[in-house]
């Protein structure tokens, strides 16, 4: 009985070590790859068209630390309201920042690492009305529910990366202010060339 328990414990410890090792190698491999690509200059050397350059550098730059890339002071300046605090809004598929204007109400800038077209399909399934706005120069879609504008999506790299600007409720900022925040976010994204 003790031998069986000891074997199970040894097997569990071995599996844990393997999982941690694989996870660390993946993490550090991705970190080194990102560091090499952004700091090594390989992206700028392979691009000749300014649009391509923006998409390549935009893919690897903006969205690494959104709360520090689009600061609370910058957001406050655009929306005309003080930011009480910021909060990390990251998960396995995106990285972002919540900018709280009340204890529970916030605007958000969220960088999604997937296909914006899939987002559109999901929004249409939820019966959202999709529009575009010519003031935003990146390919964009504005998603409306019956309560009004809920999110603005901007395509940074087709099939790979988009940026979403939204709010926790329509009472946080009005529609026009949310569009202005999306425009300011686009300007910030472009500054990361």
N, C-alpha and C positions, 0 to 999 in steps of 0.2 A: 504494500500500500504506500509506504514512504517512498519507495523507488518510483512508483507511478507518479506520485505528486511531484517528486524532484524532477522527473523527466518533463512533465507539463510546465513546471516553472522555468526550466532551462529553455524549452521551446518558446515560451512566451517572451522571455528575455531576449532570445536570439531574434525573433520576429521584430521586437521593438527596436533593437539596434539596427536592423536592416532598414526598417521604415524610416528611422531618423536619418540614417546615412544617405538613403536615396533622396529623401526630402532636402537635405542640406546640399547634396550635389546638384540637384535641380535648381534650387534657389541660387546658389553661388554661380552656377553655370549661366543662368539667366541674367544675374546681376553683372557678371563679367561681360557677357555679350552686349547688354545695353550700354555699359560703360565704354566698351571698345567702339561700338557704332557711333555713339554721340561724341565722345571725346577724341576718337581717332580720325575724324574728318572724312571717313569713307562715304558718308552720305552726300556731302557737298561735292565731292570729287565725281560722283557718278551721275550727278544731275546737271542738266544744262538749262532747262526751262524753269522759269521762276515759279510756275504753278507746281511743277514736280518737286522743286526744292522745298516749297512750303509744305507739301503733303509729306514728304519724307522726314523733314525735321519736326513738323507738327506731330507726326506719329510717335516720335521718341522723346519729345520734350514736354509740352504742356500736358499735365495730368499726372505727373510724378508725385506732386505734393500740392494739391489744388488750394488748400487753405493758405499756403504761403505764396503761391503763384498768382492767385486772385485774392488779394488781402481783404480783410474785413473793412478797412478804411476805404479801399477802392469801391467795394460794393456799397457801402454807406453813402459815398459820394454820388453814385449813380441813382440809387433808389430814394435818396433824400430822407433816410431814417438811420438812426444810430444802430450799430450792430452790438448787441449785448455780449455775445460770445460766438465762437465758431466751434464746429464739431466735425470730426472726421466722419465721412460717409462713404466708406470703402467696403467692398466685399470681393468675392472671387472674380466677378465679371466687370467690376468698375471701381473707380476711385473718385472721390468727390469731397465736397465740403458743404455743410449746412451753415448758414449765416442767420443767427437768431435775432429777430427784431422784437420779439416778446419772449416770454418764458417757453412757450410752446410753438410759436409761429416763426417760420423761417423761409428764406429763399435758398435755392440750392444750385450749385454748379457741379455736374456729375459727368465724368468721362467714362463712356462705355466702350469696352473692347470687344465689339462684335459688329454685326451688320445692321446699319440703320434701317435697311429695307425690311428686316425681320421685325424690328420695332414697329414699323408702319403696319405690317400685316397684323400684329397683335393689337395695335390700337384700332384698326378697322374692325377686327373681330369684336372689340369692346364697344363698337358703334361710335367711336370718336370721329368728329369731323376734322379732316386734315386740310390745312391751307398752307400757303407759303407767304413770305414777306420779302419783297425786293430790297428792303433796306439792309437785310442780312445778305452778304455777298456769297457766303458759303451755301452750298445746297442745303435747304432747310425745310422743315415741316413744323407747323404749329398745330398742336393737338387740342381740340376743343371738346369739352363735355357739355352736358346741358347747363352746367353752372358757369361756363365760360372757358377761357384759355387756361389749360392746365400745365402744358409743357411745351418748350421749344427745343427742337433737335437740330443740330448742325453737323453735317457730314464732314469729317476731317480727312478720313481716308476710306474710300468706298470698300465696304465689306470687312473693315478692320477696326475703325475707330470713329466714334461720334461724341459730341458733347451735348448734354441736356441741361437746360436752364429751366427751373420750375419753382414752385412755391407750395407751401403746405396747405394753404387755402387761399381763396380769392380775396379774403380780407387783409392779407399781409401786404400786398402791393397790387395796384390795378394792372390791367392788361398792358397799357402803354408803357408803364414802368418796367414790366417784365420783358417787353421787347427791347427796351433801352439797355437792360442788363444783358440780354443776349448779344446785342451789338457791341457792348463794351467787352464782353467775354470774347467775341470774335476778334476784336482788336488785340486783346491780350494774347490770344492764341497765335495770331500772326506775328506778334513781337518776339516769339520764341524761335524765329528763323536762325 
